[in-house]
Amino acid sequence: MKIFGREPALWVALVAIIVKLSTAFGLNLTNDQQAVINAVAAALTGVIVAVSVHDGIGAAVIGLVQAGLSLAVGFGLHWSPEQQATVLSLASAIVAMWTRTQVTAKVPAAAVTAPTRAKAARTA
């Protein structure tokens, strides 16, 4: 499942990063409000990716990292919005790099037709 040609996890992660960066550059959110927004975005990312891919462990990992940091901020971790955005962006990038090579499509490989060497040679 794709939204505007991109995986849902990318869109939801983009929204979460925009909220974090907006807070860093002047959006007036309390730490508790930012923690709730980040936790919801992380949970939504996990759900969407788990629904759209067969092996969604990466979504669960990044969701756990984001929700854990959000929870820590909500309970008194005094990191600036810039620090949170940096750590979560790094975590998202690391997990995305790993996940992209690990997930499998819902459609089995046999359902996707690929040109064979003989067919490719005939058309060349």
Secondary structure as UniProt FT lines:
FT   TURN            4..5
FT   HELIX           8..24
FT   TURN            25..26
FT   HELIX           31..52
FT   HELIX           57..74
FT   TURN            75..76
FT   HELIX           81..102
FT   HELIX           109..111
FT   HELIX           117..123
//
